[in-house]
Amino acid sequence: MSGARRVGKVKVKKKCCRSTPRCKSCPVVVLLKAREKAAKMAAKQERKARKERERGKKAGKKSGKKGDLKPAA
């Protein structure tokens, strides 16, 4: 292998040429895009977990009626 690798459809260069603006196959750009994608996925999972916790709280409130409780003996 020549040192280049693929991330998705983009062939990543081995070394950055430091041109402005940076090219799409630049390793710096690919690293930043990967971090951005990971942050989005983490935020999405956090929203999903928060939503599940809220559903659990609401379900607990609905099932707890006064008539359902048995007095302690």
TIMI-2910 file (N, C-alpha, C, CB; in pm, 1 decimal, decimal comma, always signed):
<rs>
+----------+----------+----------+----------+----------+----------+----------+----------+----------+----------+----------+----------+------+
!      n_x !      n_y !      n_z !     ca_x !     ca_y !     ca_z !      c_x !      c_y !      c_z !     cb_x !     cb_y !     cb_z ! resn !
+----------+----------+----------+----------+----------+----------+----------+----------+----------+----------+----------+----------+------+
!    +83,6 !   -117,3 !     +0,0 !     +0,0 !     +0,0 !     +0,0 !    +88,1 !   +123,7 !     +0,0 !    -95,1 !     -0,3 !   +120,4 !  Met !
!    +43,9 !   +228,9 !    -64,5 !   +125,9 !   +347,8 !    -82,9 !   +116,6 !   +447,5 !    +31,7 !    +87,5 !   +415,1 !   -209,4 !  Ser !
!    +46,9 !   +415,1 !   +138,6 !    +35,0 !   +507,8 !   +250,0 !    -97,4 !   +581,7 !   +252,8 !   +146,3 !   +606,4 !   +245,4 !  Gly !
!   -170,1 !   +579,9 !   +141,9 !   -301,2 !   +645,0 !   +138,8 !   -406,0 !   +544,7 !   +184,1 !   -334,4 !   +699,7 !     -3,9 !  Ala !
!   -508,4 !   +594,1 !   +249,3 !   -615,7 !   +505,8 !   +291,8 !   -748,7 !   +570,2 !   +256,3 !   -607,2 !   +476,0 !   +443,6 !  Arg !
!   -853,6 !   +493,4 !   +267,1 !   -986,3 !   +542,9 !   +231,4 !  -1070,9 !   +558,1 !   +356,8 !  -1055,3 !   +448,3 !   +130,8 !  Arg !
!  -1141,7 !   +668,7 !   +362,6 !  -1241,4 !   +690,6 !   +466,6 !  -1369,0 !   +723,8 !   +392,0 !  -1199,3 !   +805,7 !   +569,0 !  Val !
!  -1460,7 !   +628,5 !   +389,6 !  -1581,2 !   +645,7 !   +309,2 !  -1543,8 !   +643,0 !   +162,5 !  -1653,8 !   +777,3 !   +344,7 !  Gly !
!  -1579,3 !   +746,7 !    +91,2 !  -1547,7 !   +754,6 !    -51,6 !  -1420,1 !   +833,8 !    -77,2 !  -1663,5 !   +817,9 !   -127,5 !  Lys !
!  -1365,9 !   +898,5 !    +26,0 !  -1250,8 !   +986,8 !     +9,8 !  -1121,2 !   +910,6 !    +32,3 !  -1259,9 !  +1105,4 !   +106,3 !  Val !
!  -1028,2 !   +928,3 !    -58,8 !   -894,6 !   +870,5 !    -43,8 !   -810,1 !   +973,7 !    +30,8 !   -830,2 !   +832,6 !   -184,5 !  Lys !
!   -764,8 !   +938,2 !   +151,3 !   -692,1 !  +1031,7 !   +236,7 !   -544,9 !  +1031,3 !   +199,8 !   -710,4 !   +996,3 !   +385,4 !  Val !
!   -489,7 !  +1152,8 !   +184,9 !   -348,1 !  +1165,5 !   +153,3 !   -263,5 !  +1132,3 !   +276,0 !   -316,4 !  +1307,5 !   +102,5 !  Lys !
!   -139,4 !  +1099,1 !   +252,6 !    -48,4 !  +1064,4 !   +361,2 !     -3,3 !  +1188,4 !   +436,6 !    +72,6 !   +989,2 !   +307,3 !  Lys !
!    +16,5 !  +1298,0 !   +365,5 !    +69,1 !  +1419,2 !   +427,2 !    -10,2 !  +1541,2 !   +379,1 !   +219,8 !  +1435,9 !   +394,9 !  Lys !
!    -28,0 !  +1637,8 !   +468,5 !   -101,9 !  +1759,4 !   +435,4 !    -12,2 !  +1852,0 !   +352,8 !   -151,6 !  +1831,3 !   +564,7 !  Cys !
!    -71,3 !  +1914,0 !   +248,4 !     +6,1 !  +2006,3 !   +165,4 !     -4,1 !  +2150,7 !   +216,1 !    -41,6 !  +1998,6 !    +20,3 !  Cys !
!    -87,3 !  +2175,3 !   +316,0 !   -106,2 !  +2305,5 !   +382,1 !   -153,9 !  +2415,6 !   +288,0 !    +22,6 !  +2348,6 !   +446,6 !  Arg !
!   -223,5 !  +2378,5 !   +183,6 !   -278,8 !  +2480,3 !    +94,7 !   -402,5 !  +2542,4 !   +158,4 !   -313,2 !  +2419,9 !    -43,6 !  Ser !
!   -439,1 !  +2661,3 !   +111,0 !   -557,2 !  +2728,1 !   +163,4 !   -654,9 !  +2749,4 !    +49,4 !   -520,6 !  +2862,7 !   +231,5 !  Thr !
!   -775,7 !  +2708,3 !    +54,2 !   -837,0 !  +2625,6 !   +158,5 !   -788,4 !  +2481,2 !   +148,8 !   -990,5 !  +2630,6 !   +147,9 !  Pro !
!   -801,5 !  +2409,7 !   +257,2 !   -752,9 !  +2271,2 !   +258,8 !   -838,1 !  +2184,1 !   +167,1 !   -754,1 !  +2214,5 !   +402,8 !  Arg !
!   -770,0 !  +2090,0 !   +100,4 !   -841,3 !  +2002,4 !     +7,3 !   -921,0 !  +1896,2 !    +84,2 !   -741,9 !  +1935,0 !    -90,6 !  Cys !
!  -1016,0 !  +1834,0 !    +16,8 !  -1103,7 !  +1736,6 !    +82,0 !  -1030,6 !  +1609,6 !   +122,7 !  -1218,2 !  +1701,4 !     -9,5 !  Lys !
!   -921,7 !  +1577,4 !    +57,2 !   -848,4 !  +1455,2 !    +89,3 !   -735,7 !  +1480,0 !   +189,1 !   -791,9 !  +1394,1 !    -37,3 !  Ser !
!   -730,3 !  +1599,2 !   +244,5 !   -629,2 !  +1633,8 !   +343,4 !   -655,3 !  +1557,4 !   +473,4 !   -627,8 !  +1786,4 !   +369,0 !  Cys !
!   -553,3 !  +1501,2 !   +537,4 !   -575,5 !  +1427,4 !   +662,0 !   -632,2 !  +1514,4 !   +773,9 !   -446,2 !  +1365,2 !   +707,9 !  Pro !
!   -600,2 !  +1642,6 !   +774,1 !   -652,2 !  +1733,3 !   +876,2 !   -803,3 !  +1748,8 !   +860,1 !   -582,3 !  +1871,3 !   +867,8 !  Val !
!   -848,2 !  +1767,7 !   +737,3 !   -990,7 !  +1784,0 !   +709,2 !  -1065,7 !  +1656,2 !   +743,5 !  -1013,5 !  +1821,6 !   +561,3 !  Val !
!  -1009,8 !  +1542,6 !   +707,2 !  -1075,0 !  +1414,2 !   +734,4 !  -1086,3 !  +1392,1 !   +885,5 !   -996,4 !  +1297,6 !   +668,2 !  Val !
!   -983,0 !  +1427,8 !   +960,5 !   -986,1 !  +1413,8 !  +1106,1 !  -1093,5 !  +1503,4 !  +1167,1 !   -848,8 !  +1447,5 !  +1166,2 !  Leu !
!  -1102,5 !  +1627,2 !  +1121,6 !  -1203,9 !  +1719,7 !  +1172,5 !  -1345,1 !  +1670,6 !  +1140,3 !  -1182,3 !  +1859,6 !  +1113,7 !  Leu !
!  -1363,5 !  +1617,9 !  +1019,4 !  -1494,9 !  +1565,6 !   +980,7 !  -1532,2 !  +1444,7 !  +1066,6 !  -1496,0 !  +1527,2 !   +831,0 !  Lys !
!  -1433,7 !  +1359,2 !  +1095,3 !  -1459,6 !  +1241,0 !  +1177,6 !  -1498,9 !  +1282,0 !  +1319,7 !  -1335,5 !  +1149,2 !  +1180,7 !  Ala !
!  -1430,8 !  +1382,3 !  +1374,8 !  -1464,4 !  +1431,1 !  +1508,7 !  -1604,1 !  +1491,8 !  +1510,7 !  -1361,3 !  +1534,5 !  +1555,8 !  Arg !
!  -1635,9 !  +1567,1 !  +1406,5 !  -1767,3 !  +1630,5 !  +1395,7 !  -1877,7 !  +1524,5 !  +1389,6 !  -1773,4 !  +1721,6 !  +1270,9 !  Glu !
!  -1853,2 !  +1420,4 !  +1312,7 !  -1951,0 !  +1312,3 !  +1300,1 !  -1968,4 !  +1239,8 !  +1433,1 !  -1908,0 !  +1213,1 !  +1190,7 !  Lys !
!  -1856,9 !  +1215,7 !  +1503,5 !  -1864,8 !  +1148,5 !  +1633,2 !  -1941,0 !  +1233,2 !  +1734,7 !  -1724,4 !  +1117,3 !  +1685,7 !  Ala !
!  -1921,2 !  +1363,9 !  +1731,3 !  -1992,2 !  +1453,7 !  +1823,3 !  -2142,0 !  +1453,3 !  +1793,6 !  -1936,3 !  +1597,3 !  +1813,1 !  Ala !
!  -2177,5 !  +1451,2 !  +1666,3 !  -2318,9 !  +1446,5 !  +1628,1 !  -2383,4 !  +1316,6 !  +1676,3 !  -2334,1 !  +1460,0 !  +1475,1 !  Lys !
!  -2312,5 !  +1205,9 !  +1659,8 !  -2365,8 !  +1077,7 !  +1702,4 !  -2382,8 !  +1072,8 !  +1854,0 !  -2274,9 !   +964,7 !  +1655,7 !  Met !
!  -2286,3 !  +1128,3 !  +1927,6 !  -2295,9 !  +1130,8 !  +2073,7 !  -2413,9 !  +1216,0 !  +2118,0 !  -2165,6 !  +1184,2 !  +2135,8 !  Ala !
!  -2434,8 !  +1328,9 !  +2051,8 !  -2548,1 !  +1416,3 !  +2085,2 !  -2679,7 !  +1346,0 !  +2055,0 !  -2539,5 !  +1549,5 !  +2007,1 !  Ala !
!  -2683,6 !  +1273,9 !  +1946,0 !  -2804,7 !  +1202,2 !  +1908,7 !  -2836,0 !  +1093,3 !  +2011,4 !  -2789,9 !  +1141,0 !  +1768,2 !  Lys !
!  -2734,1 !  +1020,3 !  +2054,6 !  -2754,5 !   +915,9 !  +2155,2 !  -2798,0 !   +976,2 !  +2288,1 !  -2626,3 !   +833,8 !  +2174,2 !  Gln !
!  -2743,5 !  +1092,2 !  +2323,8 !  -2782,1 !  +1159,4 !  +2447,4 !  -2928,7 !  +1201,9 !  +2442,6 !  -2692,2 !  +1281,1 !  +2472,4 !  Glu !
!  -2971,3 !  +1258,3 !  +2328,8 !  -3111,8 !  +1296,4 !  +2313,9 !  -3202,4 !  +1175,1 !  +2324,9 !  -3134,5 !  +1366,7 !  +2180,0 !  Arg !
!  -3159,5 !  +1065,5 !  +2263,9 !  -3238,1 !   +942,7 !  +2266,1 !  -3248,9 !   +889,1 !  +2409,4 !  -3175,0 !   +836,5 !  +2173,1 !  Lys !
!  -3139,5 !   +890,4 !  +2483,8 !  -3138,9 !   +842,8 !  +2622,3 !  -3226,7 !   +932,3 !  +2709,3 !  -2994,7 !   +838,6 !  +2678,0 !  Ala !
!  -3218,9 !  +1063,8 !  +2689,7 !  -3299,8 !  +1157,7 !  +2767,0 !  -3448,1 !  +1133,9 !  +2740,3 !  -3261,8 !  +1303,2 !  +2732,9 !  Arg !
!  -3481,0 !  +1109,0 !  +2614,3 !  -3619,4 !  +1083,6 !  +2577,0 !  -3670,4 !   +955,8 !  +2645,0 !  -3632,6 !  +1072,5 !  +2423,6 !  Lys !
!  -3587,4 !   +852,4 !  +2648,3 !  -3625,1 !   +726,6 !  +2712,7 !  -3645,0 !   +746,1 !  +2862,5 !  -3518,4 !   +619,1 !  +2687,2 !  Glu !
!  -3559,8 !   +826,1 !  +2926,5 !  -3574,4 !   +852,5 !  +3070,6 !  -3704,7 !   +925,8 !  +3098,2 !  -3454,9 !   +934,9 !  +3123,7 !  Arg !
!  -3737,2 !  +1023,4 !  +3011,8 !  -3862,0 !  +1098,5 !  +3029,0 !  -3982,7 !  +1007,7 !  +3011,1 !  -3868,9 !  +1215,3 !  +2929,6 !  Glu !
!  -3976,0 !   +916,1 !  +2917,6 !  -4086,4 !   +821,2 !  +2898,1 !  -4102,2 !   +733,4 !  +3020,4 !  -4063,0 !   +734,4 !  +2773,2 !  Arg !
!  -3991,2 !   +691,6 !  +3079,7 !  -3995,7 !   +608,5 !  +3199,6 !  -4057,9 !   +681,7 !  +3316,5 !  -3856,7 !   +562,1 !  +3236,5 !  Gly !
!  -4026,1 !   +809,1 !  +3331,8 !  -4082,2 !   +888,8 !  +3441,1 !  -4231,7 !   +906,5 !  +3422,1 !  -4013,0 !  +1025,9 !  +3449,8 !  Lys !
!  -4272,7 !   +937,3 !  +3299,2 !  -4414,6 !   +957,7 !  +3271,7 !  -4493,1 !   +829,1 !  +3292,8 !  -4434,6 !  +1008,7 !  +3129,0 !  Lys !
!  -4439,0 !   +715,8 !  +3253,1 !  -4507,2 !   +588,1 !  +3269,4 !  -4522,9 !   +555,8 !  +3417,6 !  -4430,2 !   +475,7 !  +3197,4 !  Ala !
!  -4422,8 !   +590,1 !  +3497,5 !  -4429,7 !   +566,3 !  +3641,5 !  -4536,3 !   +650,3 !  +3707,1 !  -4296,4 !   +594,1 !  +3706,1 !  Gly !
!  -4555,6 !   +772,1 !  +3662,7 !  -4656,6 !   +861,7 !  +3720,6 !  -4797,5 !   +814,1 !  +3685,6 !  -4635,5 !  +1006,4 !  +3670,9 !  Lys !
!  -4816,8 !   +765,1 !  +3565,8 !  -4949,0 !   +723,5 !  +3522,0 !  -4996,9 !   +600,3 !  +3598,3 !  -4948,3 !   +695,4 !  +3372,5 !  Lys !
!  -4907,6 !   +507,9 !  +3628,6 !  -4948,7 !   +383,0 !  +3691,7 !  -4968,6 !   +399,8 !  +3843,5 !  -4844,6 !   +274,0 !  +3663,9 !  Ser !
!  -4917,4 !   +502,7 !  +3901,5 !  -4927,6 !   +519,0 !  +4045,9 !  -5054,4 !   +591,1 !  +4086,6 !  -4808,0 !   +593,4 !  +4098,3 !  Gly !
!  -5163,1 !   +519,2 !  +4107,1 !  -5289,5 !   +578,3 !  +4150,6 !  -5305,3 !   +556,1 !  +4299,6 !  -5409,9 !   +518,1 !  +4072,9 !  Lys !
!  -5387,6 !   +637,2 !  +4365,5 !  -5408,0 !   +625,5 !  +4508,8 !  -5474,3 !   +494,1 !  +4545,7 !  -5491,0 !   +740,9 !  +4559,2 !  Lys !
!  -5569,2 !   +445,4 !  +4466,1 !  -5641,5 !   +323,2 !  +4495,7 !  -5556,7 !   +198,7 !  +4477,3 !  -5763,1 !   +314,2 !  +4409,6 !  Gly !
!  -5447,3 !   +208,5 !  +4403,1 !  -5362,8 !    +91,8 !  +4375,8 !  -5271,8 !    +57,8 !  +4493,5 !  -5278,4 !   +116,3 !  +4251,4 !  Asp !
!  -5246,8 !   +154,2 !  +4579,3 !  -5154,0 !   +130,5 !  +4689,5 !  -5221,1 !    +49,8 !  +4800,0 !  -5101,5 !   +263,5 !  +4745,3 !  Leu !
!  -5153,5 !    -50,1 !  +4850,2 !  -5204,5 !   -131,1 !  +4959,4 !  -5142,1 !    -79,9 !  +5089,3 !  -5173,3 !   -283,0 !  +4937,0 !  Lys !
!  -5218,6 !    -68,5 !  +5195,8 !  -5161,5 !    -21,4 !  +5321,8 !  -5065,9 !   -127,2 !  +5379,5 !  -5274,2 !    +11,4 !  +5423,6 !  Pro !
!  -4960,7 !    -79,2 !  +5442,2 !  -4862,3 !   -168,5 !  +5502,5 !  -4922,2 !   -235,1 !  +5625,1 !  -4733,5 !    -91,8 !  +5539,9 !  Ala !
!  -4895,1 !   -363,2 !  +5643,7 !  -4952,4 !   -437,0 !  +5756,5 !  -4871,4 !   -422,3 !  +5883,3 !  -4964,3 !   -582,4 !  +5722,1 !  Ala !
+----------+----------+----------+----------+----------+----------+----------+----------+----------+----------+----------+----------+------+
</rs>
